[in-house]
Amino acid sequence: MNAKRNAENLASRSKDEIQTKLEHYAAQGYRLASTTSTMSDSALYVHLFFEKDQ
């Protein structure tokens, strides 16, 4: 249960940084295509995949 709570806290703290990335790429014409996340020890890695029409 503690690991789940830690992951939730990490995700919550990362929310502003993720939103900044979303806005940055959206301004350049990209859209979010998919996401994944991986937890390793005490780190949470969030992967954002963007795509853009050419």
C-alpha positions as CSV (number, residue, x, y, z in Angstrom):
1,M,0.0,0.0,0.0
2,N,2.9,2.4,0.8
3,A,4.3,1.9,-2.8
4,K,1.0,2.9,-4.3
5,R,0.8,6.0,-2.1
6,N,4.4,7.0,-3.1
7,A,3.5,6.6,-6.8
8,E,0.4,8.8,-6.3
9,N,2.5,11.5,-4.6
10,L,5.1,11.4,-7.3
11,A,2.5,11.7,-10.0
12,S,0.9,14.5,-8.2
13,R,4.1,16.5,-7.9
14,S,4.9,15.9,-11.6
15,K,1.6,17.2,-12.8
16,D,2.7,20.8,-13.3
17,E,5.8,19.7,-15.2
18,I,3.8,17.4,-17.4
19,Q,1.2,20.1,-18.1
20,T,4.1,22.4,-19.1
21,K,5.4,19.8,-21.6
22,L,1.9,19.3,-23.0
23,E,1.4,23.1,-23.6
24,H,4.9,23.4,-25.1
25,Y,4.3,20.7,-27.7
26,A,0.7,21.7,-28.4
27,A,2.0,25.2,-29.3
28,Q,4.2,23.6,-31.9
29,G,1.3,21.7,-33.4
30,Y,1.9,18.3,-31.7
31,R,-0.8,16.3,-29.9
32,L,-0.4,13.7,-27.2
33,A,-0.7,10.3,-28.8
34,S,-0.1,8.0,-25.8
35,T,1.5,7.7,-22.4
36,T,3.2,5.1,-20.3
37,S,4.7,5.1,-16.9
38,T,7.3,2.9,-15.1
39,M,8.2,2.8,-11.5
40,S,11.7,1.8,-10.5
41,D,12.7,1.9,-6.8
42,S,11.6,5.3,-5.7
43,A,11.4,6.9,-9.1
44,L,8.4,7.2,-11.4
45,Y,9.1,7.7,-15.1
46,V,6.3,9.1,-17.2
47,H,6.7,8.8,-21.0
48,L,4.7,11.1,-23.2
49,F,4.5,10.3,-26.9
50,F,3.5,13.1,-29.3
51,E,2.6,13.1,-32.9
52,K,2.2,15.8,-35.5
53,D,0.5,15.8,-38.9
54,Q,2.9,16.7,-41.7
